[in-house]
């Protein structure tokens, strides 16, 4: 893993290939390994960058005074793109919706295209029971460490209160152990996640900031999983409609983490978009 120093702290990232940059994001309590099955199936001629954002599965704690609220996380992502001098970026969103707000923040100049898989949008922050349970755990002494231990037990992990609604196919134990190890090991990681989860949320502003995507003119693929239980189907179609160059497509038989349930189909849609963008 490589590292880059940002104002909030050190960020790890994985990088492979060369060419126009494709930045693959991840969700809460996840890291870059979310894309392990899809990455080998994507076309050559691109620079694939997978940052590990401070969303609970990162190994390097941020500075104690770092702004890890929603806007702060958006600025962190923009600073990451700047520090790596990435331009003409294709930004790929999943689960975590904070990356959608770069346009609202006026920090989208490095983006050329976007791909939006099922993720938080409009007023859906935090999404469903799993999202609310993470917020609750963040407010309780020892709650996050307890939640991390529970995620390592398949019967608990697959419950509707935890990661059960995220996929149709069980998440591999090794993958989840990797995601939860930093949270169990490092109080600084727990502090970072709690800072993000307990930051105030203005639902009206979140809706306005999502709708600012109407000012993003680059080609955008909204690749939704209509059978997922946490990110409303109407939000996927609404996103595609408000984006000037938006296109809507679906991945059937998949949860929020469509790259886990249907890696070949997700890779196929991404590949077609990347190779055909601008043609």
N, C-alpha and C positions, 0 to 999 in steps of 0.2 A: 504493500500500500504506500502511496505517496502522501505527502503532507503539504499544506499551504497555510501560511499564517495570515489570519484575518484579524480585524479589530476585536472580535469576540473571543478569539482563541485559535487553536490549531484545528484544521479540518482535514480528515483523511479522505482520499479518493482513489479510485481505481481507474486506469486508463488503458485503452487498447486501440490499435489501428491508427490511421492517419487520414486526413481529409477534412471536410466540413464537420464541425463538432455536433454531436448528439449527446445531450445531457439527460440521463435517466434518473429521475427522482424516486423516492420511496416514501413510505408512510410512517406513522407513529409506531414506535417499538419495533422498527425494522431497519435494515441497512441495505447496502448495495447488493447483497447476495440475493435479494428478491428477484433480480434479473438473470440469475445464473443459468437458467434453462433456456432463456430467450436469446441471450447475447451470442452464443455460437451460431445461431440460425440467421443472424442479421447480415446484410450484404457488406462486402469489403468496400474500401474507398471512403470510409467515414472514421472519424475519431470519436470513439465511444467513451464518455466520461461519466463515472458513477460516484458522486459525492456522498459522504456519510454525514448527513445533517444531524444536529444535536436534538434528536427526537426520541432519545431513550435507548437506542442500541449503538450509540457512538462510544468509542473507547477512550477518547480524549475529552475530559471535561472542559467546558468553556470558562472564561474568567467569571468570578463571582458577580461582577457588576454588569455582565453582558445583558443586553436587551433581547430577551427570547420570547417576547410577545409576538403576535401575528405579524405586525409591521416590521418588528425587529428581525424576525426570521426571513421576511422578504428582502430586507436590506442585506442580510447576511448572504443570501443566495446571489443577489446582484453583485456583491463584493467578490464572491467566489468566481463568478464569470469574469469579472474585471481582472482579478489577480492572475488568472490563467490566460488572460488576453484572448478570450473566446469571443469570436464574432460570427455572425451568420448562424447562430445556434438554433438547432431544433430541440426544444425543451419538451420533455415527456413527463406528464403528471400522472400520479396514481395515488389514491387514498388521501394523502395530505393535499389540501387545497390551497395552502398558503402561496404556492408558486404562481397561482393564477393572478395574484394581486400586483405583479410587477408593473402592469400597465397603469393601474390606479396610482402606484407610487411614482410613476414617471421614470421607471428604471428598466424599460423593456427595449432599449435601443440596440442591445446585442442579440436580440431574438429575431430570427427570420421566419421561423415556423414553430408550430406547437402541435403536440399530440396529447389529447386529454382522455385518459382512461377514467373509469369510475372514481370520483374523488369528491371531497367536500366542495360545496359551492353554494352561493346565495345565502340562505339562513341555516344551512345544514351543518352547523358547527356547535358542539361535537356531534358526530353522526350516531344515532341509535343508542341502544343499551351499552355496547362495548365502549363507545366514546364517553358516555356519561360515567361508566364504571372507572375508567382511567382517571377522569377528573376527580371522582370521589376518592380513589386510592391516593391521589396526589395530595389530598388535604388531610389524610389520616396519618398519624405517626407510624412509620413502618409499613404503610400501605403499599407502596410501590415495590418494596422487596418481597412482600407477601404475594402480590400479584405476579411478579416474575416467577416465583416458585410455583404458583398455581399453573402458569402457562406451560410449565414443563411436564405437567400431568395430562396426558391426552384426554381423559374423560372430562377434566375441568376446562382445558383449553378449547375443546370443541363445543362447549356450552353456549347458549345464546347470549350470555353475559360477557363472554370473552371473545375468542377468535372464531367461534363456530360460524357466525354469519359471513365471515370474510371470504370463504372458499367453499366449493362443493366437494373438493378432494382434500383429504386430511393433510395438514401441513406436516412435513417430515420433522421428526424429533431433532435431528442434527441441525436443521435450519433454525428452529425455534431456540435451541440451546445457544446457538451463536448470537441470536438476537437478545437473549435475556442475560447473557454472561456479564456484560458491562454494568447492567442495572444491579445485579447481585453483588458485584465486586467493588463498585466505586460510589461512594456517597456523593461525589461531585456530579456524576451522571444522573443520579436520582434528583439532585438539586436542580439540574438543568431541565429535566423533564417536568418536575413540579412547577418550575418557573413558567414554562410554556403552557402547561395545562391550567394553571390558576390565574393566568393573565386575564384581565377584563376583556369581555367580548361585547361589542356593540353590534347586535344583529342587523340593525338598519344599515350601518356602515358596511358590514360584510356584504350585504346585498348590493349596495351601490358600487363597492369595489369590484365585485364580480362583474357587474354590468359594464364596468369600464372597459371590458374586453371588446366592446363594440368599436373601440378606437384602435384595436390591433388589426392591421390590414394584411398580415402575413397569412399564408395558407395554414389552415388548422384542421386536423382530423379529430373529431370527437368519436372515440371508439368505446362505446358503452356496452355494459353487460346487462341486458334488460331483466335478467332473472336475479340480479343481486338484491340483497335485502336491506341495504343501508343507504345507498345513493339513489335517490328517486329517478326513475326513467324520464320523468318530465324535465328534470334538471339537465340531463344529457341533451335532449332535444332543444331545450331552451338555450343552452350554450351554443349549439351549432347554429341556431337561428340568429343570435345576436352578433356572432362573429362575421364580419363582412366577407371573408373567404373561408367560411366554415363548411365542413362536410361531415355528415353523420353516418356512422356505420355501427354494426353490432357484432358482438362475440356471444353466440348462444351457449347455453349450458355452462355458465361461469358465474362466480361470485365477484366481489369487489376486486380481488386479486386475480384477474383473468390470466395473468402471465404464469400463475401457478396451476390454474385449472386447465388452461388451453394454450400452452406455450407455442405450439406450432402455428395456431391460428393468429395469435397476437404477433408473432414474428412475421407471418405472411403479410398482415395488414401494415405493420410498420415498414417492412421492406418495400412494399409497393408504394407507400407514401414517400419514403426517402428517395427511392430511385426515380419516381415520377414527379416529385415536387418541382414545380416551375416549368414542366414540359408542356 
